[in-house]
Amino acid sequence: MHTTALRLLLAALAIAACAARADESVVTLTAADGTPLSYLLTVKSAAPKYTMLGFPGGSGLFNARVEDGQIRFAFGGNFIVRTRNLVVDDEFAMAITDSTSLPERVSPIIADLKRRFPGTHVYLISTSNGTIDSANLSLALGDQISGAIHTSSRASLSAVPFDKSKVRQLLVHHQNDGCRVTSYGAAQYVSEKYGIKLITMTGGVGGGDPCEAFGHHGYAGIEKETLDAIKQWVREGG
């Protein structure tokens, strides 16, 4: 087997092994205006200290649901989605929902997570196109969350007034991300402009469409190392 394919297979097997130890369910809610909301909840602990609320990239339409008794959703290969079981442990829970910049669509989910897990610290986490939403929400929901993590962020985040943020912010980027709208240089600029910590990842598997998930843009081959660095940063916040 080709070395690159083997590394991706081993990574997939490691994630699958984690999945066997976690519980997963689809939670359905209703927004104040009557709009239905849903999110995928993945947990191992009944009392996680931290809960990550994730937004995928692309169109952002995750669409978590149950059909014929089976949990279904979109973006299965997306970095945020496929690595959720690497996030979950005795300290961390993971929730994933549709990407949106509308606080009224996210506040009910945050409230539900805090009801389920009293005292948990909620962090937004996103990738690629989803970073536009996590950035905007981090400013609008500063009294409801503890921080926001933007991976493979869009260059347009340079226009976000992070100096008005009331919560912790983190940028994560692969040094060789080849996607034209998520350059590493742009992430460096945002980091320096606003004093936001930037975690730089190297190595892993490149190739293919530079804006797709199974290359440097999606931390292919270094998923665990990337999540370990993110979780360490979260823990440093208390």
N, C-alpha and C positions, 0 to 999 in steps of 0.2 A: 504493500500500500504506500502511496506517495506520502512523504513526511508531513506535508501540510494537511492532507486529509486525515492522517492518523492523529495529529494534534487536535484537530477539531472534533474528531470522534471521541477522543479521551476526555475532552472538555465537556462534551454532551453527556457522556456517561457519568462524569462527576456530578453534573447538575441533576441528572436523573436520580442518582443515589441520594442526593439531598432531598429531592421531591418526595421520596418514599418515607421520609421522616416528618413531613409537614402536613398540616391539614389545610384544605383549600375549599372555599365556598364563594358563591356569588351573593352579594348583599344588594337588595333593591330598596331605594328610598324615593321620596318625592320632594321636589324643590318647593319653595314657598308659592310659586305660580302654578303648581300642579304638574310641572314637567317631571317625568320619571327619570331617576338617576340609578346607576348601578356601578358597582366596583367589585373587583376580584380581591378577596382577602386570603392571604397565605400566612399561617401562623404555626409556631411550634410551642410557644409559651403562652400560658393563660394571662400573664401579666408582663408583657414586654415593656422595657424601659423606653424604647424608641420605636416609633412607627414611621416607616417610609411611605409616602404617598406618591406614586409614580405616574408619569405622563409619557407615553411613547412618542416617537417622532412621526414623520410622514404626515398623513392626514389627521392623525390623532384619534381616529374613531376606533377605539378599543372594543367597544360593544360587548362587554361581559354579560353572559346570559346562560341559562340552562335550557337545553333542547333535548327532548327524549331522554331525560335523566342524566345528560352529559354536560359538563361545563365547556362552553365554547367562547372564543374571543378571537380578535384579529391580532396581527403583528406578532405571531408566535416567535419569529426569529429576531425581533427587535431586542437591542441590548437590555433595556429596562425590563422587558417581559421575560426573555429567556433566562435571565440571571436571578429572577426573584427568589429562587430557592437557595442561592448563595448568600442572599441577604438574611434570610430567616434563621434565627437561632434562639437561644434562651433569652437574649436581650432585645432582639429585633423582630418586628412583624413587618409585613409588606402588603400594601394595598395599591391596586392599579385601576385607573379610570380613564375616561376620555380626556384628551387634552383640551383645555379651555382657559381663556383668560378671564372668564366671568366669575367673580367671587361668589355670587349667589348659587353657582353650580357646584362649588367646592366646599363652601362652609358647612352644608348639611353632612357631607362625608366626614369632614374633620370632627364635627360634633358627635357623629355616630362612633367614630374611632375612639374618641375620648370617653364616651359613655361605656364602651366595651372594655377599655383599658384605662381606668382612672389613673391619672398621673403620668401617662405616657407623653413623651416629647415627639411631636409630629414634625417631620422634615419632608419638604417637597423634593422630589428627584425627577429629573427629566433628561432627555437626550435629543440632540439635533433640533428639528423644528419645535419640539416640545419645550425647549429652553426659553422660547419667547413667552410661553404661558407661565412657566415657573418663575421667570423674572418678574413679570407683571403681577402675578399673584403674591409674590414675596413682599411686594410693597403694599398691596391692598389688604393682606391678611396678617400683618405683622403682629397683631395681638392674639392670633390663634395658633401660630406655628413657632417653632424654635429656629428654623433655618431653611435654606434652599440650596440644592446641589444641581449644578448645570453641567452636564457632560456633553462633549462634542458640540459646544454651544455655537449658535448662529452668530455671525459677525455683527449682526444688527443689535446685539446686546450692548454695543458701545453707546447706543442712544438711550439706554435705560438709566434713569437717575438713581443709581445705587447709593449715592451719598445720602439719600432720604430713607434708606432701609433701616429698620429697627431690629432686624434679625441677622444671624450669621449667614454668610454667603460663601459658596465654594465653587470654583471652576475646576473641571477635570478634562484634560485633553491629551490625545495621543500626539506626540511630537511630529509624527509623519502622516497625520490625517490629511488625505488628499482631496477631500470634498471642497469644491470651490466656495461654498457659502459657510463653511465652518473651519476656516484656516486656524492653524495654531498661532500664527502671528496676531490674529484678531483677539484670541483669548488672552495672549500676553498683554496686549494693549489694554483690555478691560481690567485685567488684574492690576496693572501698574497705575491706571487712571484712578481706580477706586480703592486700591489697597486690599483687594480680595485675594485670598490664597488661591494659587493655581497648583494643582497636582499634575505633573507631567509624566505620562506613561510612555514607555518605549518597548520595543520587542513585539512579540506576537506574530500574527499572520496577516500579511498584506495581500494585494491582488484583487481582481474583480472590480466592480463598480466602486469607485472611491467614496460614494455617498451612501453605500449600503452597509448593512450591519455585520457582515461576515468578512470584515477587513479591519484596518486600523481605526476606521470611523466608529466601529462597534466593539473595539477592544478584543477582537477574535484571538483566542489562544492565551490571553492574559486576563480573562474575566475575573478569576478569583483574586488575583493580585490587585486589580482595579477596585473591586468591591472591598477588599481588606483595607486599602488605603482610605477609602471613603468612610468606612465604618469607624476606623481609628480617629478620623477627624471629628465625626459625630460624637464619639465618646469623650473627646477632649473638651466638648462644650458642657459636660456634666449631665 
